[in-house]
Amino acid sequence: MKKIQELSDKKIPIVKIDNSLEKYKTIPIFQNKVEQANEVLRTVGLPKLDIK
């Protein structure tokens, strides 16, 4: 508990990683959205930026 309090005093976020989410690492989530975005990039392309 002392270690967590020391981290809290230093304003460092404490993160606990949930290992049950590893199953989503290989599943293509939102595949239709990715395909739509790739199609738009293929047909329209990236916007031209005017950097001065």
Sequence and secondary structure as in RCSB ss.txt:
>XXXX:A:sequence
MKKIQELSDKKIPIVKIDNSLEKYKTIPIFQNKVEQANEVLRTVGLPKLDIK
>XXXX:A:secstr
 HHHHHHHHTT       GGGGGGGSS TTHHHHHHHHHHHHHT        
